Amino acid sequence: MTLPLITFSRRLRETPFTDRILAGGAQSFTVYNHTLLPSWFRSLEGDYWHLVEHVQVWDVSCERQVQLKGPDAEMLVQLMTPRDLSKAQPDQCFYVPICDERGHILNDPIAIKVDDDTWWLSLADSDIYLWAKGLALGKGLDVEIIRADVWPIAVQGPKAETLMARVFGDEVNSIRFFRYKRLEYRGHAFIVARSGWSGQGGFEIYIDDAELGQELWDELFVVGADLNVGHGCPNNIERMETGLLSFGSDMDYSHTPLQCGLDRYCQLDTDLQSMSIAALREQRAQGVPTRLVGIVAPGVPAASKYCQLLADGKPVGDITSQSLSGRYDAWIAFAYFESELIDRLKNESVKLQLLCNNELHDARYSEIPFKLGQMGLNERFPNL
Ligand code: THG
């Protein structure tokens, strides 16, 4: 099948880096927050091995920033999330579920405290700009809400720190996980955070000057040549091995954070003024009907959208994401299972199998993140 082409327009935004990633070999795009996001360069597996061994520069401009500014900005962010932000410092980032009054997830951005009266929500794929404006108007809050022209780029991989220090100096080494510093590049201070959508370590640079951002992008490739710096993008294999969830795929408006393992970002036993806390407390008391778990099936040669999980021979589960592990000879997936089935899997009173490409394979249940290294799986090696 020949893929239909996507037409770029002002509705489907290019980014300051689109020309560069096209020249760099982007093979396919997806659309995220109405913005282009590349999905692979070499191949999914080739990108995976390059990412886990070297360093990549990603155009994640699609993680659009909604800026909340004003005396009530922090109150509004806290209203939207059940995560406790009361001790937030103006050098911190927080992974926050945004939940409605029923506790359902509307987005899972990184919230950045830019200064005492300014927050950025670095969004996953949904229109939180509208939700935030609606809440602020309805509640009469003193806050200005805009879609800021800020385009994050991510530098990810084991050599990310070395590469970043060559551009920004050794100060990058002292940035702690989910903290940021303002670091100068050619006289302009960019917010540089230790964060990013991979488990390989790295940084995100919030580009608020497109032209200078392009110069910075080019310089990363020049000074990182001997580090084998390359293009890349969020990699489905790596993020699944690491246990990072993708809003819209692994959870959506129908799920609560208690169902998808985001409990640790919900401080329910507090008196936070957050609109979802009462509903989440109630769900905690009653128990969740279904929960997102990890599934591992060794020795499966290919993933396919027709793969079906079976418990004692009967179809079960709702698979949200799947791939073949990069490092291990196994198929991995995230899937919603009924809580009662998870209990039976825990006490091993039920047999789990995967029907994939007309073959039956034994499958194992795991919590997310997987601990693949501890499962006795056969290792794979890069195809050099
Ligand atoms: N960076 C920025 N914005 C983003 C993303 C990003 N917006 C959309 C999307 N990604 C948001 N989703 C996530 C999901 C997980 C993490 C970050 C963003 C993440 N989680 C860590 C973990 O699960 O181990 C730790 C989170 C924590 O301790 O607070 O990194 O990637 N700018």
Boltz pocket constraint, residues with backbone or C-beta under 6 A from the ligand:
constraints:
  - pocket:
      binder: B
      contacts: [[A, 63], [A, 93], [A, 94], [A, 95], [A, 108], [A, 109], [A, 110], [A, 122], [A, 123], [A, 124], [A, 125], [A, 152], [A, 178], [A, 195], [A, 196], [A, 197], [A, 198], [A, 204], [A, 242], [A, 243], [A, 244], [A, 245]]
      max_distance: 6.0
